Amino acid sequence: MSIVEFKDVNFSYSKTPTLAKINFTIEKNDFIAIVGPNGGGKSTLLKLILNQIKADSGQVMIFGDKPEKNLHRIGYVPQFITHRQDFPLRLIDMVLQSKLRKNSLFVKYAKEDILKAESILKQLKIEDFENRFLQELSGGQRQRALIARALLDDPELLILDEPTASVDISVEQDIYELLHDLNKKMTIILVTHDVNFVTKYVNRVFCVNVNLNTHDINDVCSEENAEMYNGPMKHIKHQCGL
């Protein structure tokens, strides 16, 4: 059974095609990098997987079924923490948010959830910061906290939207090494502009610019191309303009 499958998927905003005739399959333990220009459809692709929008036509299958049937098996890491930076929320509380008990007047977590969260923080090497407020954390620590929150529910598919956009190069490499290790037990989809970095870790690259072209990592060569990002990047051998 495939993890994600798109069959002839089309999607438009206000009759303007955003994604056209998208076909691909993602298998268990794949590590996929999605690259492409701004407005090319990368975020739309994630929204279709996460069932935030519906395709105009075609079929989207997640774990062999409709996306809404399997959202509990997906962990999602946004690009930034969405809470107000001055809101007095501790790191450990943000990680545990999905475990809040319903119909409780007070914030209360099960002991096993707290122990699990603390174990994940240790795995991500941020256990020393669990009682710090979000505004006291560095960009790298915040990003690891977002990953920890996504891991708390044991996802089989982890989706990350530009997780290194707000960190420096040394932290960026640490995060990719962490994802490489997590990939041993889960499938990962990563939206990124850091083509040079991710080619070391992923097994396939999806180039999205309305259409989608899939490349095995062995097809990504080392020539530099600045056409898309106004800076160095890996050049990919196809004719879609990326």
MARBA-3410 file (N, C-alpha, C, O; in Angstrom, 1 decimal):
242
0.8,-1.2,0.0,0.0,0.0,0.0,0.9,1.2,0.0,1.8,1.4,0.8 ~ 0.6,2.2,-0.9,1.3,3.4,-0.9,0.9,4.3,0.2,-0.2,4.2,0.8 ~ 1.8,5.3,0.6,1.5,6.2,1.7,0.7,7.4,1.1,-0.3,7.8,1.7 ~ 1.1,7.9,0.0,0.4,9.0,-0.7,0.3,8.7,-2.2,1.3,8.3,-2.8 ~ -0.8,8.9,-2.8,-0.9,8.7,-4.2,-1.8,9.8,-4.9,-3.0,10.0,-4.4
-1.3,10.4,-5.9,-2.1,11.4,-6.7,-2.3,10.8,-8.1,-1.4,10.4,-8.7 ~ -3.6,10.9,-8.5,-3.9,10.4,-9.9,-4.6,11.5,-10.7,-5.7,11.8,-10.4 ~ -3.9,12.1,-11.6,-4.5,13.1,-12.5,-5.2,14.2,-11.7,-6.3,14.6,-12.0 ~ -4.5,14.7,-10.7,-5.1,15.7,-9.8,-4.9,17.1,-10.4,-3.8,17.5,-10.9 ~ -6.0,17.9,-10.4,-6.0,19.3,-10.9,-6.6,20.1,-9.8,-7.6,19.7,-9.1
-6.1,21.3,-9.6,-6.6,22.3,-8.7,-6.4,23.7,-9.2,-5.3,24.0,-9.7 ~ -7.4,24.6,-9.0,-7.3,26.0,-9.5,-7.8,26.9,-8.4,-8.8,26.6,-7.7 ~ -7.3,28.1,-8.3,-7.8,29.2,-7.5,-8.4,30.2,-8.5,-7.6,30.7,-9.4 ~ -9.7,30.5,-8.4,-10.3,31.5,-9.3,-10.1,31.2,-10.8,-9.7,32.1,-11.5 ~ -10.2,29.9,-11.1,-10.0,29.5,-12.5,-8.6,29.5,-13.0,-8.3,29.2,-14.2
-7.7,29.9,-12.2,-6.2,29.9,-12.6,-5.6,28.6,-12.2,-5.6,28.4,-11.0 ~ -5.1,27.8,-13.1,-4.6,26.5,-12.7,-3.4,26.7,-11.7,-2.4,27.4,-12.0 ~ -3.5,26.0,-10.6,-2.3,26.0,-9.7,-1.6,24.7,-9.8,-0.4,24.7,-9.7 ~ -2.3,23.6,-9.9,-1.7,22.3,-10.1,-2.5,21.6,-11.3,-3.7,21.6,-11.3 ~ -1.7,21.0,-12.2,-2.4,20.4,-13.4,-1.8,19.0,-13.7,-0.6,18.8,-13.8
-2.7,18.0,-13.7,-2.3,16.6,-14.1,-1.2,16.1,-13.2,-0.2,15.6,-13.7 ~ -1.4,16.1,-11.9,-0.4,15.7,-11.0,-0.5,14.2,-10.7,-1.6,13.7,-10.3 ~ 0.6,13.5,-11.0,0.6,12.0,-10.8,1.9,11.7,-10.0,3.0,12.0,-10.5 ~ 1.8,11.0,-8.9,2.9,10.5,-8.2,2.5,9.5,-7.1,1.3,9.5,-6.7 ~ 3.4,8.7,-6.7,3.2,7.8,-5.6,4.4,7.9,-4.6,5.5,7.9,-5.0
4.1,8.0,-3.3,5.1,8.0,-2.3,4.9,6.7,-1.5,3.8,6.4,-1.0 ~ 6.0,6.0,-1.3,6.0,4.7,-0.6,6.5,4.8,0.8,7.0,5.9,1.2 ~ 6.4,3.8,1.6,6.8,3.8,3.0,8.3,4.0,3.0,9.1,3.5,2.3 ~ 8.7,5.0,4.0,10.1,5.3,4.2,10.8,6.1,3.1,12.0,6.3,3.1 ~ 10.0,6.6,2.2,10.5,7.6,1.2,10.8,8.9,2.0,10.2,9.2,3.0
11.8,9.6,1.5,12.1,11.0,2.0,12.1,11.9,0.8,13.0,11.9,0.0 ~ 11.0,12.7,0.7,10.7,13.5,-0.5,11.0,14.9,-0.2,10.5,15.5,0.7 ~ 11.8,15.6,-1.1,11.9,17.0,-1.1,11.1,17.6,-2.2,11.2,17.2,-3.3 ~ 10.2,18.6,-1.8,9.4,19.3,-2.8,10.1,20.7,-3.0,10.2,21.5,-2.1 ~ 10.4,21.0,-4.3,11.0,22.3,-4.6,10.3,23.0,-5.7,9.5,22.3,-6.4
10.4,24.3,-5.9,9.8,25.0,-6.9,9.7,26.5,-6.6,9.9,26.9,-5.5 ~ 9.3,27.3,-7.6,9.2,28.7,-7.4,8.0,29.1,-6.5,7.1,28.3,-6.3 ~ 8.1,30.3,-5.9,7.0,30.8,-5.1,5.7,30.9,-6.1,5.8,31.4,-7.2 ~ 4.6,30.4,-5.6,3.4,30.3,-6.4,3.3,29.2,-7.3,2.4,29.1,-8.1 ~ 4.3,28.3,-7.3,4.3,27.1,-8.2,3.4,26.0,-7.8,3.1,25.1,-8.6
2.9,26.0,-6.5,1.9,25.0,-6.1,2.4,24.1,-5.0,1.7,23.1,-4.6 ~ 3.5,24.4,-4.4,4.1,23.5,-3.3,3.1,23.5,-2.1,2.8,22.4,-1.6 ~ 2.7,24.6,-1.6,1.8,24.7,-0.5,0.4,24.1,-0.8,-0.2,23.4,0.1 ~ 0.0,24.3,-2.0,-1.3,23.7,-2.4,-1.2,22.2,-2.4,-2.2,21.5,-2.0 ~ -0.1,21.6,-2.8,0.1,20.2,-2.7,0.0,19.6,-1.3,-0.6,18.6,-1.1
0.6,20.3,-0.4,0.5,19.9,1.0,-0.9,20.0,1.5,-1.4,19.1,2.3 ~ -1.6,21.1,1.2,-3.0,21.3,1.6,-3.9,20.1,1.1,-4.8,19.7,1.8 ~ -3.7,19.7,-0.1,-4.4,18.5,-0.6,-4.2,17.3,0.2,-5.1,16.5,0.5 ~ -2.9,17.0,0.5,-2.6,15.8,1.3,-3.2,15.9,2.7,-3.7,14.9,3.3 ~ -3.2,17.2,3.3,-3.7,17.4,4.6,-5.3,17.6,4.7,-5.8,17.8,5.7
-5.9,17.5,3.5,-7.4,17.6,3.4,-7.9,19.0,3.8,-9.0,19.1,4.2 ~ -7.0,20.0,3.6,-7.4,21.4,3.9,-8.2,21.9,2.7,-9.0,22.9,2.8 ~ -8.0,21.4,1.5,-8.7,21.7,0.3,-9.0,20.4,-0.5,-8.4,19.4,-0.2 ~ -9.9,20.5,-1.4,-10.3,19.4,-2.2,-9.8,19.6,-3.7,-9.9,20.7,-4.2 ~ -9.4,18.5,-4.4,-9.0,18.6,-5.8,-10.2,18.9,-6.6,-11.4,18.5,-6.3
-10.0,19.7,-7.7,-11.1,20.0,-8.6,-11.5,18.7,-9.4,-12.6,18.4,-9.7 ~ -10.4,17.9,-9.7,-10.6,16.6,-10.3,-9.5,15.7,-10.0,-8.4,16.2,-9.6 ~ -9.6,14.4,-10.3,-8.5,13.5,-10.0,-8.7,12.9,-8.6,-9.8,13.1,-8.0 ~ -7.8,12.1,-8.2,-7.9,11.3,-7.0,-6.7,11.5,-6.1,-5.6,11.3,-6.5 ~ -6.9,11.8,-4.8,-5.9,11.9,-3.8,-6.1,10.8,-2.8,-7.2,10.7,-2.2
-5.2,9.9,-2.6,-5.3,8.8,-1.7,-4.2,8.9,-0.6,-3.0,9.0,-1.0 ~ -4.5,8.7,0.6,-3.6,8.7,1.7,-3.7,7.4,2.5,-4.8,7.1,3.0 ~ -2.7,6.6,2.5,-2.7,5.3,3.1,-3.8,4.5,2.5,-4.5,3.7,3.1 ~ -4.0,4.6,1.2,-5.0,3.8,0.4,-6.4,4.2,0.6,-7.3,3.5,0.1 ~ -6.7,5.4,1.2,-8.1,5.8,1.4,-8.2,7.3,1.3,-7.2,8.0,0.9
-9.4,7.9,1.5,-9.6,9.3,1.4,-8.8,10.0,2.4,-8.6,9.5,3.5 ~ -8.2,11.2,2.1,-7.4,11.9,3.1,-8.0,12.1,4.5,-7.3,11.9,5.5 ~ -9.3,12.4,4.5,-9.9,12.7,5.8,-10.0,11.4,6.7,-10.1,11.6,8.0 ~ -9.8,10.3,6.2,-9.9,9.0,7.0,-8.5,8.8,7.7,-8.5,7.9,8.6 ~ -7.5,9.4,7.3,-6.2,9.1,7.9,-5.3,10.3,8.4,-4.1,10.2,8.5
-6.0,11.4,8.7,-5.3,12.5,9.2,-4.6,12.3,10.5,-3.5,12.9,10.8 ~ -5.1,11.3,11.3,-4.5,11.0,12.6,-3.1,10.3,12.4,-2.4,10.2,13.4 ~ -2.8,9.9,11.2,-1.6,9.2,10.9,-0.5,10.1,10.4,0.6,9.7,10.0 ~ -0.8,11.4,10.3,0.0,12.4,9.7,0.5,13.4,10.8,-0.3,13.9,11.5 ~ 1.8,13.7,10.8,2.3,14.8,11.6,2.7,16.0,10.7,3.3,15.8,9.7
2.3,17.2,11.1,2.6,18.4,10.3,3.4,19.4,11.1,3.1,19.7,12.2 ~ 4.5,19.9,10.4,5.3,20.9,11.1,5.3,22.1,10.2,5.8,22.1,9.1 ~ 4.6,23.2,10.7,4.6,24.4,9.9,5.9,25.2,9.9,6.8,24.8,10.6 ~ 6.0,26.2,9.0,7.2,26.9,8.9,7.6,27.7,10.2,8.7,27.8,10.5 ~ 6.5,28.3,10.8,6.7,29.1,12.0,5.7,28.7,13.1,4.7,28.2,12.8
6.1,29.0,14.3,5.2,28.9,15.4,4.1,30.0,15.2,4.4,31.1,15.0 ~ 2.8,29.5,15.3,1.7,30.5,15.0,1.2,31.2,16.3,0.4,32.2,16.1 ~ 1.7,30.9,17.4,1.3,31.6,18.6,2.0,33.0,18.6,3.0,33.2,18.1 ~ 1.3,33.9,19.3,2.0,35.2,19.5,3.3,35.0,20.3,3.3,34.3,21.3 ~ 4.3,35.6,19.9,5.6,35.4,20.5,5.7,35.9,21.9,6.5,35.4,22.7
4.8,36.8,22.3,4.8,37.3,23.7,3.8,36.5,24.6,3.6,36.9,25.7 ~ 3.1,35.5,24.0,2.1,34.7,24.8,2.9,33.9,25.8,3.8,33.2,25.3 ~ 2.5,33.8,27.0,3.3,33.1,28.0,3.1,31.6,28.0,2.4,31.0,28.9 ~ 3.6,31.0,27.0,3.4,29.5,26.8,4.7,28.8,26.8,5.7,29.2,26.1 ~ 4.8,27.8,27.7,6.1,27.1,27.8,6.3,26.1,26.7,5.3,25.7,26.1
7.5,25.8,26.4,7.8,24.8,25.3,7.0,23.5,25.6,6.4,23.0,24.6 ~ 7.1,22.9,26.8,6.5,21.7,27.0,5.0,21.7,26.8,4.4,20.7,26.4 ~ 4.4,22.9,27.2,2.9,23.0,27.0,2.5,23.1,25.5,1.5,22.5,25.1 ~ 3.4,23.7,24.7,3.1,23.8,23.3,3.1,22.4,22.7,2.3,22.0,21.8 ~ 4.1,21.6,23.1,4.3,20.2,22.6,3.1,19.4,23.0,2.7,18.5,22.2
2.6,19.6,24.2,1.5,18.7,24.7,0.1,19.2,24.3,-0.9,18.6,24.7 ~ 0.0,20.3,23.5,-1.3,20.8,23.2,-2.3,19.8,22.6,-3.5,19.9,23.0 ~ -1.9,18.9,21.8,-2.8,17.9,21.2,-3.3,16.9,22.2,-4.3,16.2,21.9 ~ -2.8,16.9,23.4,-3.2,15.9,24.4,-4.0,16.6,25.5,-4.3,15.9,26.5 ~ -4.5,17.8,25.3,-5.3,18.4,26.3,-6.6,17.6,26.5,-7.2,17.2,25.5
-7.0,17.3,27.7,-8.2,16.6,27.9,-9.4,17.4,27.7,-9.5,18.6,28.1 ~ -10.4,16.8,26.9,-11.6,17.6,26.6,-12.5,17.8,27.8,-12.4,17.0,28.8 ~ -13.2,18.9,27.8,-14.2,19.2,28.8,-13.6,19.4,30.2,-14.2,19.2,31.2 ~ -12.3,19.8,30.2,-11.6,20.1,31.4,-11.5,21.6,31.6,-11.1,22.3,30.7 ~ -11.8,22.1,32.8,-11.7,23.6,33.0,-10.3,24.0,33.2,-10.0,25.2,33.1
-9.4,23.1,33.5,-8.0,23.4,33.8,-7.1,22.6,32.8,-7.5,21.6,32.3 ~ -5.9,23.2,32.5,-4.9,22.5,31.7,-4.5,21.2,32.5,-3.9,21.3,33.5 ~ -4.7,20.1,31.9,-4.4,18.8,32.6,-3.9,17.8,31.6,-4.7,17.5,30.6 ~ -2.8,17.2,31.8,-2.3,16.2,30.9,-2.1,14.9,31.6,-1.8,14.8,32.8 ~ -2.3,13.8,30.8,-2.1,12.5,31.4,-0.6,12.3,31.7,0.3,12.8,30.9
-0.3,11.6,32.7,1.1,11.4,33.1,1.9,10.7,32.0,3.1,11.1,31.7 ~ 1.3,9.7,31.3,2.0,9.0,30.2,2.3,10.0,29.1,3.4,9.8,28.4 ~ 1.5,11.0,28.8,1.7,11.9,27.8,2.9,12.8,28.1,3.7,13.2,27.3 ~ 3.0,13.3,29.4,4.1,14.1,29.8,5.4,13.4,29.7,6.4,13.9,29.2 ~ 5.4,12.1,30.1,6.6,11.3,30.0,7.1,11.1,28.6,8.2,11.1,28.3
6.1,10.9,27.7,6.4,10.7,26.3,6.9,12.0,25.7,7.9,12.0,25.0 ~ 6.3,13.1,26.1,6.8,14.4,25.5,8.2,14.7,26.0,9.0,15.2,25.2 ~ 8.5,14.4,27.3,9.8,14.6,27.8,10.9,13.7,27.1,12.0,14.1,26.9 ~ 10.5,12.5,26.8,11.3,11.6,26.1,11.7,12.1,24.7,12.8,12.0,24.2 ~ 10.7,12.7,24.0,10.9,13.3,22.7,11.8,14.5,22.7,12.6,14.7,21.9
11.6,15.3,23.7,12.4,16.5,23.9,13.9,16.1,24.1,14.8,16.8,23.6 ~ 14.1,15.0,24.8,15.4,14.5,25.0,16.0,14.0,23.7,17.2,14.2,23.4 ~ 15.2,13.3,23.0,15.6,12.8,21.7,16.1,14.0,20.7,17.0,13.8,20.0 ~ 15.3,15.1,20.8,15.6,16.2,20.0,16.6,17.2,20.6,16.9,18.3,20.1 ~ 17.1,16.8,21.8,18.1,17.6,22.5,17.7,19.0,22.9,18.4,20.0,22.9
16.4,19.1,23.4,15.9,20.4,23.9,15.3,20.2,25.2,14.4,21.0,25.7 ~ 15.6,19.1,25.9,15.0,18.8,27.2,15.3,19.9,28.3,14.5,20.1,29.2 ~ 16.4,20.5,28.1,16.8,21.6,29.1,16.0,22.8,29.0,16.0,23.7,29.9 ~ 15.2,22.9,27.9,14.4,24.2,27.7,12.9,24.0,27.9,12.1,24.9,27.5 ~ 12.5,22.8,28.4,11.1,22.5,28.4,10.2,23.5,29.2,9.0,23.7,28.9
10.8,24.2,30.2,10.0,25.1,31.0,10.2,26.6,30.6,9.8,27.5,31.2 ~ 11.0,26.8,29.5,11.2,28.1,29.0,10.0,28.6,28.1,9.3,27.7,27.5 ~ 9.7,29.9,28.2,8.6,30.4,27.3,9.1,30.5,25.9,10.3,30.6,25.6 ~ 8.2,30.5,25.0,8.5,30.4,23.5,9.4,31.6,23.1,10.3,31.5,22.3 ~ 9.1,32.8,23.7,9.9,34.0,23.3,11.3,33.9,23.8,12.2,34.7,23.4
11.6,33.0,24.7,13.0,32.8,25.2,13.8,31.8,24.4,15.0,31.6,24.6 ~ 13.2,31.2,23.4,13.9,30.2,22.6,14.5,30.7,21.3,14.0,31.7,20.8 ~ 15.6,30.1,20.9,16.2,30.5,19.6,15.3,29.9,18.5,14.4,29.1,18.7 ~ 15.6,30.3,17.2,14.9,29.8,16.1,15.0,28.3,15.9,14.0,27.6,15.6 ~ 16.2,27.8,16.2,16.4,26.3,16.1,15.7,25.6,17.2,15.1,24.5,16.9
15.6,26.1,18.4,14.9,25.5,19.5,13.4,25.5,19.2,12.7,24.5,19.5 ~ 12.9,26.6,18.7,11.5,26.6,18.3,11.1,25.6,17.2,10.1,24.9,17.3 ~ 12.0,25.5,16.3,11.7,24.5,15.2,11.7,23.1,15.7,10.9,22.3,15.3 ~ 12.7,22.8,16.6,12.7,21.4,17.2,11.4,21.2,18.0,10.9,20.1,18.1 ~ 10.9,22.3,18.7,9.7,22.1,19.5,8.5,21.8,18.6,7.7,21.0,18.9
8.5,22.4,17.4,7.4,22.1,16.5,7.5,20.7,16.0,6.4,20.0,15.8 ~ 8.7,20.2,15.7,8.9,18.8,15.3,8.4,17.9,16.5,7.8,16.8,16.2 ~ 8.8,18.2,17.7,8.4,17.4,18.9,6.9,17.3,19.0,6.4,16.2,19.2 ~ 6.2,18.4,18.8,4.7,18.4,18.8,4.2,17.4,17.8,3.2,16.7,18.1 ~ 4.7,17.4,16.6,4.3,16.6,15.5,4.5,15.1,15.8,3.8,14.2,15.4
5.6,14.8,16.5,6.0,13.5,16.8,5.3,12.8,18.0,5.3,11.6,18.2 ~ 4.6,13.7,18.8,3.9,13.2,20.0,2.9,12.1,19.7,2.6,11.3,20.5 ~ 2.2,12.2,18.5,1.2,11.3,18.1,1.7,10.1,17.3,0.8,9.5,16.6 ~ 3.0,9.9,17.2,3.6,8.8,16.5,3.1,8.7,15.0,2.5,7.7,14.6 ~ 3.4,9.8,14.3,2.9,9.8,12.9,3.6,8.8,12.0,4.8,8.5,12.3
3.0,8.3,11.0,3.6,7.4,10.0,4.1,8.2,8.8,5.0,7.8,8.1 ~ 3.5,9.4,8.7,3.9,10.4,7.6,4.2,11.7,8.3,3.3,12.2,9.0 ~ 5.4,12.3,8.1,5.7,13.6,8.7,5.9,14.5,7.5,6.7,14.3,6.6 ~ 5.1,15.7,7.6,5.2,16.7,6.5,5.7,18.0,7.2,5.3,18.4,8.2 ~ 6.7,18.5,6.5,7.4,19.8,7.0,7.4,20.8,5.9,7.8,20.6,4.8
7.0,22.0,6.3,6.9,23.1,5.4,8.1,24.1,5.7,8.0,24.9,6.6 ~ 9.2,24.0,4.9,10.4,24.8,5.0,10.8,24.9,6.5,10.8,26.0,7.1 ~ 11.2,23.8,7.1,11.5,23.8,8.6,12.8,24.5,8.9,13.0,24.8,10.1 ~ 13.6,24.9,7.9,14.9,25.5,8.3,14.9,27.0,7.8,16.0,27.6,7.7 ~ 13.7,27.5,7.4,13.7,28.9,6.9,14.2,29.9,7.9,14.7,31.0,7.5
14.1,29.7,9.2,14.4,30.7,10.2,15.6,30.4,11.0,15.8,30.9,12.1 ~ 16.5,29.4,10.5,17.6,29.0,11.3,18.9,29.2,10.5,18.8,29.4,9.3 ~ 20.0,29.3,11.2,21.3,29.4,10.5,21.8,28.1,10.0,21.2,27.0,10.2 ~ 22.9,28.1,9.2,23.4,26.9,8.5,23.7,25.8,9.4,23.4,24.6,9.1 ~ 24.3,26.0,10.6,24.7,24.9,11.5,23.5,24.2,12.0,23.5,23.0,12.1
22.5,25.0,12.4,21.2,24.4,12.9,20.5,23.7,11.8,19.9,22.7,12.0 ~ 20.5,24.3,10.6,19.9,23.6,9.5,20.4,22.2,9.3,19.6,21.3,9.0 ~ 21.7,22.1,9.3,22.3,20.7,9.1,21.9,19.8,10.2,21.6,18.6,10.0 ~ 21.8,20.3,11.5,21.4,19.5,12.6,19.9,19.0,12.4,19.6,17.8,12.7 ~ 19.1,19.8,11.9,17.7,19.5,11.7,17.6,18.4,10.6,16.8,17.5,10.7
18.4,18.6,9.5,18.3,17.6,8.5,18.9,16.2,8.9,18.4,15.2,8.5 ~ 19.9,16.3,9.8,20.4,15.0,10.3,19.4,14.3,11.2,19.2,13.1,11.2 ~ 18.6,15.1,12.0,17.5,14.6,12.8,16.5,14.0,11.9,16.0,12.9,12.2 ~ 16.1,14.6,10.8,15.1,14.1,9.9,15.5,12.8,9.3,14.8,11.9,9.0 ~ 16.8,12.8,8.9,17.4,11.6,8.3,17.3,10.4,9.3,17.0,9.3,8.8
17.5,10.6,10.6,17.3,9.6,11.6,15.8,9.2,11.7,15.5,8.0,11.8 ~ 14.9,10.2,11.7,13.5,9.9,11.9,13.0,9.1,10.6,12.0,8.3,10.8 ~ 13.6,9.3,9.5,13.2,8.6,8.3,13.3,7.1,8.3,12.7,6.4,7.5 ~ 14.1,6.6,9.3,14.2,5.2,9.4,12.9,4.5,9.9,12.7,3.3,9.6 ~ 12.0,5.3,10.5,10.7,4.7,11.0,9.5,5.5,10.5,8.4,5.1,10.9
9.7,6.5,9.6,8.5,7.1,9.0,8.8,7.7,7.7,10.0,8.0,7.3 ~ 7.8,8.0,6.9,7.9,8.6,5.6,7.9,10.1,5.8,7.2,10.6,6.7 ~ 8.7,10.8,5.1,8.9,12.3,5.3,8.7,13.0,3.9,9.3,12.6,2.9 ~ 7.9,14.1,4.0,7.8,15.0,2.9,8.2,16.4,3.3,7.7,16.9,4.4 ~ 9.1,17.0,2.6,9.7,18.2,3.0,9.7,19.3,1.9,10.2,19.0,0.8
9.0,20.4,2.2,9.1,21.5,1.2,10.3,22.4,1.6,10.5,22.7,2.8 ~ 11.1,22.7,0.6,12.4,23.4,0.9,12.8,24.2,-0.3,12.5,23.9,-1.4 ~ 13.7,25.2,0.0,14.4,25.9,-1.1,15.9,25.5,-1.0,16.7,25.9,-1.9 ~ 16.3,24.7,0.0,17.7,24.3,0.2,18.0,23.1,-0.6,18.3,22.0,0.0 ~ 18.0,23.2,-1.9,18.3,22.0,-2.7,19.7,21.4,-2.4,19.9,20.2,-2.4
20.7,22.3,-2.3,22.0,21.9,-2.0,22.1,21.0,-0.8,22.8,20.0,-0.7 ~ 21.4,21.4,0.3,21.4,20.6,1.5,20.7,19.3,1.4,21.2,18.3,1.8 ~ 19.5,19.3,0.9,18.6,18.1,1.0,19.0,17.0,0.1,18.7,15.8,0.4 ~ 19.8,17.3,-0.9,20.2,16.2,-1.8,21.0,15.1,-1.1,21.1,14.0,-1.6 ~ 21.6,15.5,0.0,22.4,14.5,0.8,21.5,13.6,1.6,21.9,12.5,2.0
20.2,13.9,1.8,19.4,13.2,2.7,18.2,12.5,2.1,17.7,11.5,2.5 ~ 17.6,13.1,1.0,16.4,12.6,0.4,16.7,11.6,-0.6,17.8,11.4,-1.1 ~ 15.6,10.8,-1.0,15.8,9.8,-2.0,15.1,10.2,-3.4,15.4,9.7,-4.4 ~ 14.2,11.2,-3.3,13.6,11.8,-4.5,13.3,13.2,-4.3,13.1,13.7,-3.2 ~ 13.3,13.9,-5.5,13.0,15.4,-5.5,11.8,15.6,-6.4,11.7,15.1,-7.5
10.7,16.3,-5.9,9.6,16.7,-6.7,9.7,18.1,-7.1,9.8,19.0,-6.2 ~ 9.8,18.4,-8.4,9.8,19.8,-8.8,8.4,20.2,-9.2,7.8,19.6,-10.1 ~ 7.9,21.2,-8.5,6.5,21.6,-8.7,6.5,23.1,-9.3,7.0,24.0,-8.7 ~ 5.8,23.2,-10.4,5.6,24.5,-11.0,4.3,24.3,-11.9,4.5,24.3,-13.2 ~ 3.2,24.2,-11.3,1.9,23.9,-11.9,1.9,22.4,-12.2,1.0,21.6,-11.8
2.8,21.9,-13.0,3.0,20.5,-13.3,4.0,20.0,-12.3,4.7,20.8,-11.6 ~ 4.2,18.7,-12.2,5.2,18.1,-11.3,6.1,17.1,-12.0,5.6,16.3,-12.8 ~ 7.4,17.2,-11.8,8.4,16.3,-12.3,9.1,15.6,-11.2,9.5,16.3,-10.2 ~ 9.2,14.3,-11.2,9.8,13.5,-10.1,11.2,13.1,-10.6,11.4,12.6,-11.7 ~ 12.1,13.2,-9.6,13.5,12.8,-9.9,14.1,11.9,-8.8,14.0,12.3,-7.6
14.6,10.8,-9.2,15.5,10.1,-8.2,16.7,10.9,-7.9,17.2,11.6,-8.7 ~ 17.2,10.8,-6.7,18.3,11.6,-6.3,19.5,11.4,-7.1,20.4,12.3,-7.2 ~ 19.7,10.3,-7.8,20.8,10.0,-8.7,20.7,10.9,-9.9,21.7,11.0,-10.7 ~ 19.5,11.4,-10.2,19.4,12.3,-11.4,19.7,13.7,-11.2,19.7,14.5,-12.1 ~ 19.9,14.1,-9.9,20.3,15.4,-9.5,21.8,15.6,-9.6,22.5,15.0,-8.9
22.2,16.5,-10.6,23.6,16.6,-10.8,24.1,17.9,-10.0,23.4,18.5,-9.4 ~ 25.4,18.1,-10.1,26.1,19.1,-9.3,26.2,20.5,-10.0,26.9,21.4,-9.4 ~ 25.7,20.7,-11.2,25.8,22.0,-11.9,25.0,23.0,-11.1,23.9,22.7,-10.6 ~ 25.5,24.2,-11.1,24.8,25.3,-10.4,23.9,26.0,-11.3,24.2,26.2,-12.5 ~ 22.7,26.4,-10.8,21.7,27.1,-11.6,21.1,28.2,-10.7,20.5,27.8,-9.7
21.1,29.4,-11.1,20.5,30.5,-10.3,19.2,31.0,-10.9,18.7,32.0,-10.4 ~ 18.7,30.4,-11.9,17.5,30.9,-12.6,16.3,31.1,-11.7,15.5,32.0,-11.8 ~ 16.1,30.1,-10.7,14.9,30.2,-10.0,15.1,31.0,-8.7,14.2,31.8,-8.4 ~ 16.2,30.8,-8.0,16.3,31.4,-6.7,17.3,32.6,-6.6,17.6,33.1,-5.5 ~ 17.8,33.0,-7.7,18.8,34.1,-7.7,20.0,33.7,-6.8,20.6,34.6,-6.2
20.4,32.5,-6.8,21.5,32.0,-6.0,21.9,30.6,-6.4,21.1,30.0,-7.2 ~ 23.0,30.0,-5.9,23.4,28.7,-6.3,22.3,27.7,-5.9,21.7,27.7,-4.8 ~ 22.2,26.7,-6.7,21.3,25.5,-6.4,21.7,24.4,-7.3,22.5,24.5,-8.2 ~ 21.2,23.2,-7.0,21.5,22.0,-7.8,20.6,22.1,-9.1,19.4,22.5,-9.0 ~ 21.2,21.8,-10.2,20.4,21.8,-11.4,19.9,20.4,-11.7,20.6,19.4,-11.6
18.6,20.4,-12.1,17.9,19.1,-12.3,17.6,19.0,-13.8,17.1,19.9,-14.4 ~ 17.9,17.8,-14.3,17.9,17.6,-15.7,16.4,17.3,-16.2,16.1,16.2,-16.4 ~ 15.7,18.4,-16.5,14.4,18.2,-17.2,14.1,19.6,-17.8,14.8,20.6,-17.5 ~ 13.0,19.7,-18.5,12.7,20.8,-19.3,11.5,21.7,-18.7,10.9,22.4,-19.5 ~ 11.2,21.6,-17.5,10.1,22.3,-16.9,10.4,23.7,-16.6,9.5,24.5,-16.2
11.6,24.1,-16.7,12.0,25.5,-16.4,12.5,25.8,-15.1,12.8,26.9,-14.7 ~ 12.7,24.7,-14.2,13.2,24.9,-12.9,14.7,24.8,-12.9,15.4,24.9,-11.9
END
